[in-house]
Every structure is written in structure tokens, then in C-alpha cells.
Amino acid sequence: MNTTFTSKQVAEETGLSVHTLRYYEQEGLIDNIQRDINGYRIYSASDVVWFHVITYFRRIGLSVNEIKQFNIPKDGSGSSATARREFMETYRERVVEQMNELQQSLNKIDDKIAFFRDMEKTELQKTQSPVVERM
């Protein structure tokens, strides 16, 4: 069983491009990537797991900078679990706000749909009304 992986293997496993793997490394989202004797990157199983975590965070809308904040503290100050929980609580509040804004937008859209349906009924009634001729 492999305990190390090439960039290509990690890309295939995670669905990320090799370029994205390097970008995340350059941005500091993942560090201490080992190199083989030819200078090629060698990833550990925990690196692959972290790439999956990064991918998940990106999918739920976190930016690279926000993921950097989540990936703190590296200086050993405070509890990593506490910092991460607080970060996720803050992010959750933001998502709830976005959901409320989306619900308000959806309500407005539904109101407009109802308005136009009423207009259609009125227009249809006008075209179906018999015309009374004057004598």
C-alpha cells in the first residue's frame, strides 16, 4: 500500500489539477511537502486528506484567504480546536444571513410570478369577453 503519492496521483484522487495543488501550496494552505531525489513533490496520506478538506471548504464557498484563517494557529497560541470552532461559527452566521437574503429574494420572485399570473388571467378574460353590439 502506498504511503506517498505523486502530484498526478493526488490530482486524480482529489479531482484537483496539479496546478491547483501547487497553488494551494504556494498560498500556504498546505505545507511541508516532501520532495524526492529528483525534486518532485511527494504527498503523504494526510496531505491527500487535507486536499479533500480544502476542496470541501471551497465547495461550501470559503475563499482561499478564509481557509488560511481556518488553518490557524500555526504559532501554537491558543487551542486549534477552539480557533477552528469559532471560525466555523462565524462562517455559519454568514451562511444563515445569505440564506435569509436568498429567501427574501425568492419571496419577491414568487410575488412577481403571482402578479404576472393575475395579469395573464385579466388579459385572457378581456379576450374571451363577448362584445356587445349597440343597436
C-alpha positions in Angstrom: 0.0 0.0 0.0 1.3 3.4 -1.0 2.1 5.8 1.8 3.3 8.5 -0.5 1.7 9.9 -3.6 2.8 11.8 -6.7 1.2 15.0 -7.8 -0.6 13.2 -10.6 -2.0 10.6 -8.1 -3.2 13.3 -5.7 -4.8 15.2 -8.6 -6.6 12.0 -9.7 -7.7 11.2 -6.2 -9.0 14.7 -5.3 -10.2 16.0 -8.7 -7.9 19.0 -8.5 -5.4 19.9 -11.1 -1.7 19.6 -10.5 -1.5 23.4 -10.9 -4.1 23.8 -8.2 -2.1 21.6 -5.8 0.9 23.8 -6.4 -1.2 26.9 -6.0 -2.6 25.7 -2.6 1.0 25.0 -1.5 2.1 28.5 -2.6 -0.8 30.1 -0.8 0.2 28.2 2.4 -2.9 26.0 2.7 -0.7 23.0 2.8 3.0 22.9 3.8 5.9 20.7 4.4 5.5 18.9 1.1 8.4 16.4 0.8 10.5 16.1 -2.4 12.0 13.0 -3.9 15.7 12.9 -5.1 14.7 14.4 -8.4 12.9 17.3 -6.7 9.3 16.1 -7.5 6.7 16.6 -4.8 5.8 13.6 -2.7 2.5 13.8 -0.8 1.5 11.9 2.3 -1.9 10.3 3.0 -2.6 13.2 5.4 -1.8 15.7 2.7 -4.4 14.0 0.5 -6.9 14.2 3.3 -6.2 17.9 3.7 -6.7 18.5 0.0 -10.1 16.9 0.3 -10.9 19.2 3.2 -9.8 22.2 1.2 -11.9 21.0 -1.7 -14.9 20.7 0.6 -14.3 24.2 2.0 -14.1 25.7 -1.5 -17.3 23.9 -2.4 -19.2 25.5 0.5 -18.0 28.9 -0.5 -14.9 29.6 1.5 -12.2 31.6 -0.2 -8.5 30.7 -0.1 -8.0 33.5 2.5 -10.8 32.2 4.7 -9.3 28.7 4.5 -6.0 30.2 5.6 -7.8 31.6 8.7 -9.3 28.3 9.4 -5.9 26.7 9.2 -4.6 28.6 12.2 -3.0 29.0 14.6 0.4 27.6 13.5 2.3 29.6 16.1 0.9 27.3 18.9 -1.1 30.1 20.5 -4.5 29.0 21.8 -6.4 25.9 21.0 -6.5 24.9 17.4 -9.9 23.3 18.0 -11.3 26.5 19.7 -10.0 28.7 16.9 -11.5 26.4 14.2 -14.8 26.1 16.0 -15.1 29.9 16.4 -14.2 30.3 12.7 -16.9 27.8 11.7 -19.5 29.5 14.0 -18.7 32.9 12.3 -18.9 31.3 8.9 -22.2 29.6 9.8 -23.7 33.0 10.8 -22.7 34.3 7.3 -24.3 31.4 5.6 -27.5 31.9 7.6 -27.5 35.6 6.6 -27.1 34.5 2.9 -29.9 32.1 3.3 -32.2 34.8 4.7 -31.3 37.1 1.8 -32.0 34.3 -0.7 -35.4 33.6 1.0 -36.3 37.3 0.7 -35.3 37.2 -3.0 -37.3 34.0 -3.5 -40.4 35.6 -1.8 -40.1 38.6 -4.1 -39.8 36.4 -7.2 -42.9 34.4 -6.1 -44.8 37.7 -5.6 -43.9 38.8 -9.2 -44.9 35.4 -10.6 -48.3 35.7 -8.9 -48.6 39.3 -10.2 -48.0 38.2 -13.8 -50.3 35.2 -13.4 -53.0 37.7 -12.4 -52.2 39.9 -15.3 -52.5 36.9 -17.6 -55.9 36.0 -16.3 -57.1 39.6 -16.7 -55.8 39.6 -20.3 -57.4 36.3 -21.0 -60.7 37.4 -19.6 -60.7 40.5 -21.8 -60.1 38.5 -25.0 -62.8 36.0 -24.1 -65.5 38.5 -23.1 -68.3 38.7 -25.6 -68.5 42.0 -27.4 -71.9 43.6 -27.0 -73.0 45.5 -30.1 -75.1 48.6 -29.8 -78.2 48.9 -31.7 
